[in-house]
């Protein structure tokens, strides 16, 4: 029972909703009503419903497939985030055990093509908003550990067409069964892609969540499915292509007309009679006589306009912002940058890449490594893994190359001399394992001594050069 009595229909009045607030953005006026007309109060899962995500995936895939800028941006993000592949560093007290596990895992990654699959997952995260992988057994795998990573496109993970009476239907968010604590328990994966035109019907399987890797960025609390990362840029990509085509069409239209005949005589004048829109063929290197009262004018091809390059730069800059990309990386063009501004933009971009790599390591790589350990611990020589309560480790990715190696070497020497950094941290900047590098260097030094070679090491100067804007080099 409601604690109040409903009024009779004849006495009810429809009163306008008035919000009293001191915030200008909370006011609804005749001027801004149209702008905020599409604002809603839907939940994260309702706003990203199955139909909405399907439409966004289709459009983002189309744009990436047909727009060179969109394709290049997606490939750049995948290459910079994954690179040549992650490298495992074990942090056990047993140095020999560390090397044994790292070597075996590296060989397994090469056998399954993990680096390539991770780049594909990063591409899917850009265009589809999420990436799925199923940990399965592949008996044909050329590796002692036969765990494989099978990628699954987002279209195949959705609510089953017939799940009435199923327990998973009690808490199902478009193919993901959740428990009372909002933890995924199982995923509904179709056996074939729904878009395969050769199939009229497809079955599905409920796969336990411990065997499914789901990588996406949750932008709102309670969000269980991903939205394409280039969603805010999709209208901008369309505008960029439309403007480019319009400029080309205008230039072609102007070029189609070689010359135009016109007269200054009034309509009742005595100019020679010429049919309107008549076509006169012109020959090369030949003089001709025009009809009485007529003049010859040439159409100037004024396209592309002077604002064309500026428009493309601004719209590309806006497109790249939602992906945390600077303009020079999105456009692959640094002609308008100097050294300092290029470095500053790259620092912001590399920070976002480190955040993405940390998320990749936590959500994807740790899950894969745990499944690999579960099988590897039963192999000969890896029995010691069963006795360890935990396996501390970390992931290394490709380092970022410095624009000026000499300046970076001076800064590195200064940090090491002042004890504000360590060799482990400096090697990590380059995506290398400091123990592996030092052991390799020791081998090289020992061999050089045996061969009677003297290594002359030129210590970098610790003097820092003063950089001014006038002396900045063009990037």
RAFEN-V206283 format. One record per residue. N is the residue number from 1. RES is the residue in three letters. OMEGA is omega in whole degrees, -180 to 180 (* if undefined). Layout:
n & res & omega
N & RES & OMEGA
N & RES & OMEGA
This chain:
n & res & omega
1 & UNK & 175
2 & UNK & -175
3 & UNK & 177
4 & UNK & -177
5 & UNK & 179
6 & UNK & -179
7 & UNK & 175
8 & UNK & -176
9 & UNK & -175
10 & UNK & -178
11 & UNK & -179
12 & UNK & 179
13 & UNK & 178
14 & UNK & -178
15 & UNK & 179
16 & UNK & 179
17 & UNK & -180
18 & UNK & 178
19 & UNK & 177
20 & UNK & -178
21 & UNK & 179
22 & UNK & 180
23 & UNK & 180
24 & UNK & -178
25 & UNK & 179
26 & UNK & -180
27 & UNK & 176
28 & UNK & -179
29 & UNK & 179
30 & UNK & -178
31 & UNK & -176
32 & UNK & -177
33 & UNK & -178
34 & UNK & -179
35 & UNK & -177
36 & UNK & -176
37 & UNK & -176
38 & UNK & 178
39 & UNK & -177
40 & UNK & 179
41 & UNK & -179
42 & UNK & 175
43 & UNK & -179
44 & UNK & -180
45 & UNK & 179
46 & UNK & 178
47 & UNK & 176
48 & UNK & -179
49 & UNK & -177
50 & UNK & -179
51 & UNK & 180
52 & UNK & -179
53 & UNK & 178
54 & UNK & 179
55 & UNK & 179
56 & UNK & 177
57 & UNK & -179
58 & UNK & -177
59 & UNK & 179
60 & UNK & 176
61 & UNK & 179
62 & UNK & -178
63 & UNK & 179
64 & UNK & -179
65 & UNK & -174
66 & UNK & -180
67 & UNK & -176
68 & UNK & 178
69 & UNK & 179
70 & UNK & 179
71 & UNK & -180
72 & UNK & 179
73 & UNK & -180
74 & UNK & 179
75 & UNK & 179
76 & UNK & 178
77 & UNK & -180
78 & UNK & -179
79 & UNK & -178
80 & UNK & -179
81 & UNK & -176
82 & UNK & -179
83 & UNK & 178
84 & UNK & 178
85 & UNK & 179
86 & UNK & 177
87 & UNK & -177
88 & UNK & 171
89 & UNK & 177
90 & UNK & -177
91 & UNK & 178
92 & UNK & 177
93 & UNK & 180
94 & UNK & -178
95 & UNK & 180
96 & UNK & 177
97 & UNK & 177
98 & UNK & -178
99 & UNK & -180
100 & UNK & 180
101 & UNK & -179
102 & UNK & -180
103 & UNK & -179
104 & UNK & -180
105 & UNK & 178
106 & UNK & 178
107 & UNK & 178
108 & UNK & 178
109 & UNK & 179
110 & UNK & -179
111 & UNK & -178
112 & UNK & -177
113 & UNK & -174
114 & UNK & -178
115 & UNK & 180
116 & UNK & 179
117 & UNK & 178
118 & UNK & 176
119 & UNK & 176
120 & UNK & 177
121 & UNK & 179
122 & UNK & 175
123 & UNK & 179
124 & UNK & 178
125 & UNK & 178
126 & UNK & -174
127 & UNK & -178
128 & UNK & -178
129 & UNK & -178
130 & UNK & 179
131 & UNK & 180
132 & UNK & 174
133 & UNK & 180
134 & UNK & 177
135 & UNK & -175
136 & UNK & 179
137 & UNK & 179
138 & UNK & -177
139 & UNK & 180
140 & UNK & -177
141 & UNK & -180
142 & UNK & -179
143 & UNK & 176
144 & UNK & 175
145 & UNK & -173
146 & UNK & 171
147 & UNK & 180
148 & UNK & 179
149 & UNK & -178
150 & UNK & -178
151 & UNK & -180
152 & UNK & 180
153 & UNK & -174
154 & UNK & -179
155 & UNK & -177
156 & UNK & 178
157 & UNK & -180
158 & UNK & -178
159 & UNK & -179
160 & UNK & -178
161 & UNK & -179
162 & UNK & 179
163 & UNK & 176
164 & UNK & 180
165 & UNK & 180
166 & UNK & 179
167 & UNK & -180
168 & UNK & -178
169 & UNK & -179
170 & UNK & -180
171 & UNK & -176
172 & UNK & 176
173 & UNK & 178
174 & UNK & 175
175 & UNK & 179
176 & UNK & 177
177 & UNK & -176
178 & UNK & 175
179 & UNK & -178
180 & UNK & -180
181 & UNK & 176
182 & UNK & 177
183 & UNK & 178
184 & UNK & 178
185 & UNK & -179
186 & UNK & 179
187 & UNK & 177
188 & UNK & -177
189 & UNK & 177
190 & UNK & -177
191 & UNK & 174
192 & UNK & 180
193 & UNK & -180
194 & UNK & -179
195 & UNK & 178
196 & UNK & -175
197 & UNK & -179
198 & UNK & -178
199 & UNK & 176
200 & UNK & -179
201 & UNK & 180
202 & UNK & 177
203 & UNK & -178
204 & UNK & 178
205 & UNK & 172
206 & UNK & -177
207 & UNK & -180
208 & UNK & -174
209 & UNK & -179
210 & UNK & 179
211 & UNK & -178
212 & UNK & 175
213 & UNK & -178
214 & UNK & -176
215 & UNK & 176
216 & UNK & 179
217 & UNK & 179
218 & UNK & 180
219 & UNK & -179
220 & UNK & 175
221 & UNK & 179
222 & UNK & 179
223 & UNK & -176
224 & UNK & 177
225 & UNK & -175
226 & UNK & 176
227 & UNK & 179
228 & UNK & -176
229 & UNK & 180
230 & UNK & -180
231 & UNK & -180
232 & UNK & -176
233 & UNK & -177
234 & UNK & 176
235 & UNK & -180
236 & UNK & 175
237 & UNK & 179
238 & UNK & 179
239 & UNK & 179
240 & UNK & 180
241 & UNK & -180
242 & UNK & -179
243 & UNK & 178
244 & UNK & 179
245 & UNK & 179
246 & UNK & 178
247 & UNK & 179
248 & UNK & -180
249 & UNK & 179
250 & UNK & 179
251 & UNK & 179
252 & UNK & 179
253 & UNK & 179
254 & UNK & -179
255 & UNK & -179
256 & UNK & -179
257 & UNK & 180
258 & UNK & -179
259 & UNK & -179
260 & UNK & 174
261 & UNK & 179
262 & UNK & -179
263 & UNK & 176
264 & UNK & -178
265 & UNK & 177
266 & UNK & -177
267 & UNK & -180
268 & UNK & -179
269 & UNK & -176
270 & UNK & 177
271 & UNK & -179
272 & UNK & -178
273 & UNK & 178
274 & UNK & 180
275 & UNK & 178
276 & UNK & 178
277 & UNK & 177
278 & UNK & -178
279 & UNK & 179
280 & UNK & -180
281 & UNK & -180
282 & UNK & 178
283 & UNK & -178
284 & UNK & 173
285 & UNK & -180
286 & UNK & 176
287 & UNK & -177
288 & UNK & 179
289 & UNK & -179
290 & UNK & 175
291 & UNK & -179
292 & UNK & 176
293 & UNK & -177
294 & UNK & 179
295 & UNK & -179
296 & UNK & 178
297 & UNK & -178
298 & UNK & 179
299 & UNK & 180
300 & UNK & 177
301 & UNK & -175
302 & UNK & 178
303 & UNK & 4
304 & UNK & 180
305 & UNK & -179
306 & UNK & -180
307 & UNK & -176
308 & UNK & -179
309 & UNK & 180
310 & UNK & 179
311 & UNK & -180
312 & UNK & 180
313 & UNK & -177
314 & UNK & -178
315 & UNK & 175
316 & UNK & 177
317 & UNK & 178
318 & UNK & 178
319 & UNK & -175
320 & UNK & -175
321 & UNK & -179
322 & UNK & 178
323 & UNK & -179
324 & UNK & 178
325 & UNK & 170
326 & UNK & -175
327 & UNK & -175
328 & UNK & 176
329 & UNK & 179
330 & UNK & -179
331 & UNK & -175
332 & UNK & -176
333 & UNK & 180
334 & UNK & -176
335 & UNK & -179
336 & UNK & -177
337 & UNK & 164
338 & UNK & -173
339 & UNK & -174
340 & UNK & -178
341 & UNK & 177
342 & UNK & 178
343 & UNK & -178
344 & UNK & 179
345 & UNK & -180
346 & UNK & 179
347 & UNK & 177
348 & UNK & -179
349 & UNK & -179
350 & UNK & 176
351 & UNK & 178
352 & UNK & 177
353 & UNK & 178
354 & UNK & 176
355 & UNK & 180
356 & UNK & 179
357 & UNK & 176
358 & UNK & 177
359 & UNK & 177
360 & UNK & -180
361 & UNK & -177
362 & UNK & -173
363 & UNK & -172
364 & UNK & -171
365 & UNK & 180
366 & UNK & 178
367 & UNK & 179
368 & UNK & -179
369 & UNK & 178
370 & UNK & 178
371 & UNK & 179
372 & UNK & 179
373 & UNK & -179
374 & UNK & 177
375 & UNK & -175
376 & UNK & -177
377 & UNK & 179
378 & UNK & 178
379 & UNK & 177
380 & UNK & 180
381 & UNK & -179
382 & UNK & -179
383 & UNK & -179
384 & UNK & 180
385 & UNK & -179
386 & UNK & -177
387 & UNK & -177
388 & UNK & 179
389 & UNK & 178
390 & UNK & -178
391 & UNK & 179
392 & UNK & -178
393 & UNK & 173
394 & UNK & -176
395 & UNK & 176
396 & UNK & 175
397 & UNK & 179
398 & UNK & 177
399 & UNK & 179
400 & UNK & -179
401 & UNK & 179
402 & UNK & 180
403 & UNK & -180
404 & UNK & -177
405 & UNK & -179
406 & UNK & 179
407 & UNK & 179
408 & UNK & 178
409 & UNK & 177
410 & UNK & 180
411 & UNK & 179
412 & UNK & 178
413 & UNK & 179
414 & UNK & 180
415 & UNK & 179
416 & UNK & -179
417 & UNK & -180
418 & UNK & 178
419 & UNK & 176
420 & UNK & 177
421 & UNK & 178
422 & UNK & 176
423 & UNK & 179
424 & UNK & -180
425 & UNK & -179
426 & UNK & 177
427 & UNK & 179
428 & UNK & 177
429 & UNK & 180
430 & UNK & -179
431 & UNK & -177
432 & UNK & 177
433 & UNK & -173
434 & UNK & 179
435 & UNK & 179
436 & UNK & -178
437 & UNK & 180
438 & UNK & 177
439 & UNK & 178
440 & UNK & 179
441 & UNK & 178
442 & UNK & 177
443 & UNK & -180
444 & UNK & -180
445 & UNK & 179
446 & UNK & 179
447 & UNK & 179
448 & UNK & 177
449 & UNK & 180
450 & UNK & -179
451 & UNK & 179
452 & UNK & 178
453 & UNK & 179
454 & UNK & 180
455 & UNK & 177
456 & UNK & -178
457 & UNK & 177
458 & UNK & -179
459 & UNK & -180
460 & UNK & 180
461 & UNK & -180
462 & UNK & -179
463 & UNK & -179
464 & UNK & 179
465 & UNK & 179
466 & UNK & -178
467 & UNK & 176
468 & UNK & -180
469 & UNK & -179
470 & UNK & -177
471 & UNK & -179
472 & UNK & 179
473 & UNK & 177
474 & UNK & -177
475 & UNK & *
